[in-house]
Amino acid sequence: MADQNWQRKFEEAIDLPDGRKLNTLRDAADYITALPEEESELTQWQVAIEALMLVSRNGPTMLARIAFMTALNRNVVLRFDPDARTHHWGKRKLKRDQ
């Protein structure tokens, strides 16, 4: 029965940078165990391992997916683009002003 819990599927597969997809908790665990030791010792990966073990017993697979994606994308920096398209929010006109 324990092995059956590791076969639970994510709601949405995890896309890896090399094009592979991780569909089950087992796939994610195998990916983490294949990492070099110095990388798998990082805090983000340790959190992902904890989440995988927790979810394998009982819990929503989304928790493990979020932890895994956070560890996988730990070096991605989101930048604010001030030249992005402006939104219409706050520019609504009332009928009486038309």
Summary of the structure (lengths in Angstrom):
residues: 98
radius of gyration: 20.1
end to end distance: 67.4
largest distance: 67.4
contacts: 208
relative contact order: 0.15
helix: 49%
strand: 11%
